[in-house]
Amino acid sequence: ALVGMLSRPDTLARNFSHYTILAWATQVCGPLLAGYAIDSVGHVNACLAILPLVVLSLVMLFVWGGSPPPGGQRGGPLFRARDVFGNRIILRVLALSCAVQLAMELFPFFLPLIGHALALSATTIGWLMATAAASAMVLCLALPPLVERYGEEPLLVWSFALSALAFALMPAFGTPLLLGMVCVLFGIGMGAGQPLSSMLMFKRSPAGQAGAAMGLRVMSNSAIRVFGPPLLGLCAATFGLASAPLVTAAVLAGSAWLLARR
C-alpha cells in the first residue's frame, strides 16, 4: 500500500516491479543459503545458522522503521470489511490475488518434495528454487513497458497460463535440468503475477481506501497459506504426489480462461 501511495500513475508499474524484484531477490538467496546449510551442518544447525538474519531484520526495523511517512490523515470514508462483499470489482481482484497466492505457496512446497523423491540434495533443490526466483526478477525488469503496452489483466492471463503449465510439467520431469526449465517457466509466470495483482488491487480500490483494500488482500492471501498446503498435501497423500501439482495447474488454467473470456 505504501509503494502505491508513494507512486504517481506513470510510475506505479515501475515501483511495484522494483518492490517485487527485492522480494524475489530474497527468494534467490534464501533457498541457496538453506540448501548449503542443510547439506553442511544438518537441518537443526541450519535453522540456528539462519537465525541471525531474523535478528538483522529486527535491527533494521529499529534503525529505519521511522523513515516511511506517518499516517493520520483520513483519505476517505470508514472502510468496513463487509462492504467488500458488495463490491464486485474488489471481490474479483481478491479472487485473482488468491489464485496467484496459491501458486506462490504451493510451488516452494511441492518442488522440494519432488526433488526429495528424486533423491536430489538440498543444495540442488535450493538452486532450483533460486532459478525460479531469478527468472521472476528478470521478468520484473521488463514488466513496466509490458504493462504500458498491454495492460495488467491481459498480462495476468499469460501469468496464470505459464504457471499452470509449470505445475502440469513438474511431476513429469525427473532430472535437475528439466526441473530447472520448469522453474524458469514458473518464475516468468509468477514474476508478473505478484506485482500485477498488487497493482490491480491498488488501482481498483475505492478512493482513499487503498491501505484497507491491500490489507484485505493480505488477509485473503493468508487464508490461502492456511488452507492451501494442508488441502493439497492431503490430496498428494491420498492420490499420489503428482496429483496436487496437477490440481493446482487446473485451478490456474481455469483462472486464465475465466479472465481471458471476460
C-alpha positions in Angstrom: 0.0 0.0 0.0 2.8 2.4 0.8 4.5 1.7 -2.5 1.3 2.5 -4.3 0.6 5.7 -2.3 4.1 7.0 -2.9 3.7 6.4 -6.7 2.3 8.5 -9.5 0.2 6.9 -12.2 3.1 6.9 -14.6 5.5 5.3 -12.0 3.1 2.8 -10.4 4.1 -0.2 -12.6 7.8 0.6 -12.2 7.7 1.0 -8.4 5.7 -2.2 -7.9 8.1 -4.0 -10.2 11.1 -2.8 -8.3 9.5 -3.7 -5.0 8.8 -7.2 -6.3 12.4 -7.6 -7.5 13.6 -7.1 -4.0 11.2 -9.7 -2.7 12.3 -12.2 -5.4 16.0 -11.4 -4.6 15.4 -12.8 -1.1 14.0 -15.9 -2.7 17.2 -16.4 -4.6 19.4 -16.0 -1.6 17.2 -17.8 0.9 17.0 -21.3 -0.7 20.7 -21.2 -1.7 21.7 -20.4 1.9 19.3 -23.0 3.3 20.4 -25.7 0.9 24.1 -25.3 1.6 23.5 -25.0 5.3 21.4 -28.3 5.4 24.0 -30.2 3.4 26.9 -28.8 5.5 25.6 -28.9 9.1 22.3 -30.7 9.1 18.7 -29.5 9.4 18.8 -28.4 13.1 22.0 -26.4 12.9 20.9 -24.9 9.6 17.9 -23.3 11.4 20.3 -21.9 14.0 22.7 -20.6 11.3 19.8 -18.7 9.7 18.6 -17.2 13.0 21.0 -14.1 12.7 19.0 -13.0 9.7 15.9 -12.6 11.8 17.9 -10.6 14.3 19.2 -8.5 11.5 15.7 -7.7 10.3 14.7 -6.5 13.8 17.8 -4.3 13.9 16.9 -2.8 10.5 13.4 -2.1 11.8 14.6 -0.2 14.8 17.1 1.8 12.7 14.9 2.6 9.7 11.4 1.9 11.0 10.6 5.6 11.3 11.5 6.5 7.7 8.2 6.0 6.0 5.8 9.0 6.1 3.5 8.9 9.1 -0.3 8.3 8.7 -3.0 10.2 10.5 -5.0 11.7 7.5 -8.3 10.0 6.6 -8.4 9.6 2.9 -12.0 8.5 2.6 -15.0 7.2 4.5 -14.6 4.4 7.1 -13.8 1.1 5.3 -15.7 -1.9 6.6 -14.8 -5.4 5.6 -18.5 -6.3 4.9 -18.6 -3.6 2.2 -16.2 -5.8 0.2 -18.9 -8.4 -0.4 -21.0 -5.7 -2.2 -18.1 -4.6 -4.3 -17.8 -7.0 -7.3 -14.6 -5.3 -8.6 -12.7 -5.8 -5.3 -14.1 -9.4 -4.9 -12.9 -10.2 -8.4 -9.4 -8.8 -7.7 -9.3 -10.7 -4.4 -10.1 -13.9 -6.2 -7.3 -13.3 -8.7 -4.9 -12.5 -5.9 -5.8 -15.8 -4.2 -5.1 -17.7 -7.3 -1.6 -16.0 -7.5 -1.0 -16.7 -3.8 -2.0 -20.4 -4.3 0.7 -20.8 -6.9 3.2 -18.9 -4.8 2.6 -21.1 -1.8 2.5 -24.5 -3.4 5.4 -24.3 -5.8 8.0 -24.0 -3.0 6.0 -26.6 -1.1 5.9 -29.3 -3.7 9.2 -28.7 -5.6 11.3 -29.8 -2.5 9.1 -32.9 -2.1 9.5 -33.9 -5.7 13.2 -33.2 -5.5 13.5 -35.3 -2.4 11.6 -38.1 -4.1 14.2 -37.9 -6.9 17.0 -38.1 -4.3 18.3 -34.6 -5.1 20.4 -32.9 -2.5 19.2 -29.9 -0.5 21.8 -27.8 -2.4 20.4 -28.8 -5.7 16.8 -28.1 -4.6 18.0 -24.7 -3.4 19.5 -24.0 -6.8 16.2 -25.0 -8.5 14.2 -22.7 -6.3 16.7 -19.8 -6.7 16.4 -20.4 -10.5 12.7 -19.7 -10.3 13.2 -16.5 -8.3 16.0 -15.3 -10.6 13.7 -15.8 -13.7 11.0 -13.8 -11.9 13.4 -11.0 -11.3 14.3 -10.8 -15.0 10.6 -10.7 -15.9 10.0 -7.9 -13.3 12.7 -5.8 -15.0 10.7 -5.9 -18.3 7.3 -5.5 -16.6 6.7 -1.7 -16.7 6.9 -1.4 -20.5 4.8 -4.5 -20.9 2.1 -3.1 -18.6 2.1 0.2 -20.5 1.6 -1.6 -23.8 -0.7 -4.5 -22.9 -2.3 -3.7 -19.6 -2.5 -5.6 -16.3 -5.3 -8.1 -17.0 -4.0 -9.5 -20.3 -0.6 -10.0 -18.8 -2.2 -11.7 -15.8 -3.8 -14.2 -18.2 -0.4 -15.2 -19.5 1.0 -15.3 -16.0 -1.7 -17.8 -15.0 -1.2 -19.8 -18.2 2.6 -20.1 -17.8 2.3 -21.0 -14.1 -0.3 -23.7 -14.9 2.0 -25.2 -17.5 4.9 -25.2 -15.0 2.7 -27.1 -12.4 1.5 -29.5 -15.0 5.0 -30.4 -16.1 6.6 -30.5 -12.6 5.6 -34.2 -11.9 6.6 -35.4 -15.3 10.2 -34.2 -15.3 12.7 -36.3 -13.4 16.1 -34.6 -13.9 17.5 -31.4 -12.4 18.0 -29.9 -15.8 14.3 -30.4 -16.8 13.1 -29.3 -13.4 15.2 -26.2 -13.9 13.3 -25.5 -17.1 10.0 -25.8 -15.1 11.4 -23.3 -12.6 12.2 -20.8 -15.3 8.7 -21.2 -16.7 7.2 -20.7 -13.2 9.4 -17.7 -12.5 8.4 -16.0 -15.7 4.7 -16.6 -14.9 4.7 -15.6 -11.2 7.2 -12.8 -11.7 4.4 -11.0 -13.4 1.6 -12.4 -11.2 2.6 -10.9 -7.9 3.1 -7.2 -8.9 0.1 -7.3 -11.3 -2.3 -8.5 -8.6 -0.9 -5.8 -6.3 -1.4 -3.1 -9.0 -4.9 -4.2 -9.8 -5.9 -4.1 -6.1 -4.4 -0.7 -5.6 -6.0 0.8 -8.8 -9.4 -0.8 -8.3 -9.7 0.1 -4.6 -12.1 3.0 -3.6 -10.6 6.4 -3.3 -8.7 6.9 -0.1 -9.1 3.2 0.9 -6.1 1.6 -0.8 -4.5 0.6 2.5 -7.6 -1.1 3.7 -8.1 -2.9 0.4 -4.5 -4.1 0.4 -5.0 -5.3 4.0 -7.9 -7.4 2.8 -5.7 -8.8 0.1 -3.1 -9.8 2.7 -5.9 -11.4 4.8 -7.2 -13.4 1.9 -3.6 -14.4 0.9 -3.0 -15.6 4.5 -6.2 -17.7 4.3 -4.7 -19.4 1.2 -1.5 -20.0 3.2 -3.5 -21.7 6.0 -5.7 -23.9 3.9 -3.9 -24.4 0.6 -0.9 -26.5 1.7 -2.8 -28.9 4.0 -5.6 -29.5 1.5 -3.2 -30.1 -1.4 -0.9 -32.1 0.9 -3.9 -34.3 1.7 -4.6 -34.7 -2.0 -1.0 -35.7 -2.6 -1.0 -38.2 0.3 -4.3 -39.7 -0.9 -3.9 -39.8 -4.7 -0.1 -39.6 -5.1 2.4 -36.7 -5.2 1.7 -35.8 -8.8 -2.0 -35.1 -8.1 -1.5 -31.9 -6.1 0.5 -30.0 -8.8 -2.0 -31.1 -11.4 -4.9 -29.8 -9.3 -3.1 -26.5 -8.9 -2.4 -26.4 -12.6 -6.1 -26.9 -13.3 -7.0 -24.0 -10.9 -4.6 -21.7 -12.6 -5.7 -22.7 -16.1 -9.3 -22.1 -15.1 -8.4 -18.6 -13.8 -6.6 -17.8 -17.0 -9.6 -19.0 -19.0 -12.1 -17.0 -17.0 -10.0 -13.9 -17.1 -9.4 -14.2 -20.9 -13.1 -14.9 -21.5 -14.0 -11.7 -19.8 
